[in-house]
Amino acid sequence: MAVAARTDENRGVTHAHRPLVDPACAIAHGELPPNTPPRTLVAVFDSPVADQLMHFARDLGFRTVLLEPDNDVLVHADWRYADLVSSMATGDIIDQSTDVVVTDHDRPELGRVLAEVLRLPARWIGIMGSVRHSAPHIDQLRQLGVPDYAIARVRRPVGLNIGSRTPAEIAVATLAGLIADRNRRPGGFSF
């Protein structure tokens, strides 16, 4: 029996001995591409959004870390989705493959924690918050002597604009934005 070559018109790929297989389909069935680098998501401050971020991030292949600097809060935190819990940002937690998401822009420790994070080589750093509200981290970081070029590494707001209203929706929008950024895509709709 002869095997005819077929061409996938959408991709321009010819397969002579096997049916057409879309690599995205293989990934959808749980097969990660070879040499997929490890990824870490650090959720800063215990919050309902941090909980949802870590929950969904695990399913997306991230190692999850809850960074909560307040030991009194940490004692009562729900760690069910955290692979690791820490009270401070360190180099063994945050490296070049780490995405850091600050989930509460009103915490008094915001400037100090961000200054710690900015000393480390995180791939991406962002703070949740509406564009309608001020960005208190800027003044706090300047008061701590953090230079403007380092402050510029912090992104705000974060996530895709999908009209999120619940912690789960905010987490989905944030993770979608991180994935788009990691894949060098603008986000938004695919056509």
Secondary structure, DSSP 4 states (H G I P E B T S, - for coil): -----EEETTTTEEESSS----HHHHHHTT-PPTTPPPEEEEEES--HHHHHHHHHHHHTTEEEEEE---HHHHHH---TT-SEEESS--TTT--TTEEEEE--TT-TTHHHHHHHHHTS--SEEEE---TTS--HHHHHHHHTT--HHHHTTEESS-S--S---SHHHHHHHHHHHHHHHHTT---S---
